[in-house]
Amino acid sequence: MRKYETMFILKSNLEEEKRNEVIAKFKGIVEANGEIEKIEEWGNRKLAYEINKMNEGYYVVMNFKAGIDVPKELDRNFRISDDVMRHLTVSLEEK
């Protein structure tokens, strides 16, 4: 299993309950085939540039260990979710 770090930005106007559901959904995708090391919710922060007429987003960072298929599945789900504004997954493996 490899180590990964994923950061995703949710719409800042989501209600807390809906936001927790979305985070739990992505957490569940990782837990089904891997192991979560930690999740940090950075909260609402100002964006570097405007995205879809929004200036703020809710930042979440997730570190996990998983096989190579999990980041692909996460990416697929991030793309189809209307609540995710941006996302990025990077491998933390040293070469």
C-alpha positions in Angstrom: 0.0 0.0 0.0 1.2 3.5 -0.8 0.7 6.7 1.2 -1.4 9.5 -0.3 -2.5 13.0 0.6 -5.8 14.4 -0.8 -7.0 18.0 -0.4 -10.4 18.9 -1.5 -12.4 22.1 -1.3 -16.1 22.0 -0.7 -18.5 24.9 -1.3 -18.5 27.2 1.7 -22.3 27.6 1.7 -23.0 23.9 2.5 -24.9 23.3 5.7 -22.8 21.5 8.4 -24.9 18.3 8.1 -24.5 18.1 4.3 -20.8 18.9 4.6 -20.3 16.0 7.1 -22.2 13.6 4.8 -19.9 14.5 1.9 -16.7 14.1 4.0 -18.0 10.8 5.3 -18.7 9.6 1.7 -15.1 10.2 0.7 -13.8 8.8 3.9 -15.9 5.6 3.2 -14.3 5.2 -0.2 -10.9 5.2 1.3 -11.8 2.9 4.3 -13.3 0.3 1.9 -9.9 -0.4 0.4 -7.4 1.3 2.6 -6.6 2.9 5.9 -7.0 6.6 6.9 -4.1 8.0 8.9 -5.7 11.4 9.6 -8.3 13.9 8.4 -7.9 17.7 9.0 -10.7 20.1 8.4 -9.2 23.5 7.9 -12.6 25.2 7.6 -13.6 28.1 5.5 -10.7 29.9 3.9 -10.4 32.6 1.2 -9.6 31.2 -2.2 -6.6 32.4 -4.2 -8.9 33.1 -7.1 -12.7 33.1 -7.7 -14.2 29.7 -8.6 -17.8 29.6 -9.9 -18.4 33.1 -8.4 -17.3 32.0 -4.9 -14.4 33.6 -3.0 -14.3 31.1 -0.1 -14.2 27.3 0.3 -14.2 24.7 3.0 -10.8 22.9 3.0 -10.3 19.3 4.0 -7.0 17.4 4.0 -6.9 13.6 4.2 -3.8 11.4 4.6 -4.3 7.7 3.9 -2.6 4.4 2.8 -4.2 2.5 0.0 -3.7 0.6 -3.3 -3.4 2.4 -6.6 -7.1 2.1 -7.4 -8.3 4.2 -4.5 -7.0 7.5 -5.7 -8.6 6.8 -9.1 -12.0 6.1 -7.5 -11.7 9.2 -5.3 -10.9 11.3 -8.4 -13.9 9.9 -10.2 -16.2 10.7 -7.2 -14.8 14.2 -6.8 -15.5 15.0 -10.4 -19.2 13.9 -10.3 -19.9 15.6 -6.9 -21.5 19.0 -7.2 -20.3 20.0 -3.7 -16.6 19.7 -4.5 -15.0 22.8 -6.1 -11.4 21.5 -6.5 -9.4 18.5 -5.5 -5.8 17.1 -5.6 -4.3 13.8 -4.7 -0.6 13.3 -4.4 1.6 10.3 -3.6 3.8 10.7 -0.6 6.2 7.9 -1.5 9.8 8.8 -1.8 11.7 7.6 -4.8 
